[in-house]
Amino acid sequence: MELKIRKNGDAYIIDVNGEMDLYNSYKLKELVMKMIEKNVKLFIINLDQVGYIDSSGIGALIYICSTIKKSNLRLAIANVHGSVKKVIELTRLMGYFPISNSIEEALDMVKG
């Protein structure tokens, strides 16, 4: 899994590339925690290039989502599709995660 950060105004977009699984999902959690320490307030996690997610990847997203909510920061998860979307639907977390269909929609959500 590869993580790239880009900025759009005040929002930071984390592009996730590859599989989110037991072996690497902690990297995303660590990155978000470091960004929170640096006072980043608007997060977008772009899953466009993620083709596979397992329970630890879901766990990482739940942890990130709850931490950001507790800190009164803003998060959107963009471009969820394919098997990743199926896993999120099966775990009944579609309503829990702030999911958007595109980066543009995600920007509107976090800047709202």
Secondary structure by P-SEA (a helix, b strand, c coil): cbbbbbbcccbbbbbbccccccccaaaaaaaaaaaaaacccbbbbbccccccccaaaaaaaaaaaaaaaaacbbbbbcccccaaaaaaaaacccccccccccaaaaaaaaac
